[in-house]
Every structure is written in structure tokens, then in C-alpha cells.
């Protein structure tokens, strides 16, 4: 078995009851279930951080379109026609 590192965590009372019952039903320890849960979380890909600069550039682009005003010549379709398609 790999060397273990001790961690102390606080869980809610209902979590404690459910964890204890699950360990008993599965014939394992609460610690084992906690390690399994940690492994599941760590196996998921990390969420990528939002690129704030990309949002700023997108907003600037939209603002530039708004500043241009309405498109000259209008449109050749109605909203109802667009929804029919």
C-alpha cells in the first residue's frame, strides 16, 4: 500500500451518517470511500479559466457594430419568415 498522508476534514452531520451507512453496506471504510471520491474528482479535467481578454475583445467588436448604426438598405426578410425556415 502507498504511503498515506493524514488529512482532517469537516463534513456535515447528514454527510457523516450517509458516509457511515454506505461504508457499512459496502463492507469498507469511510476513509476508503473518501479516497475514492477524491480520485473521481481528480480524474475529471480541470475547468479552463475564462479568458477575460477574449470577452473584452468580443465586447469591443459588438460595440463597434452598434456604433455603425443600422445596415443601409434594410433587410429583405421579415422576422416571421426567418422563424418559418
C-alpha positions, 0 to 999 in steps of 0.5 A: 500500500502507498504511503498515506498522508493524514488529512482532517476534514469537516463534513456535515452531520447528514454527510457523516451518517450517509458516509457511515451507512454506505461504508457499512453496506459496502463492507469498507471504510469511510476513509476508503470511500473518501479516497475514492471520491477524491480520485473521481474528482481528480480524474475529471479535467480541470475547468479552463479559466475564462479568458477575460481578454477574449470577452473584452475583445468580443465586447469591443467588436459588438460595440463597434457594430452598434456604433455603425448604426443600422445596415443601409438598405434594410433587410429583405426578410421579415422576422416571421419568415426567418422563424418559418425556415 
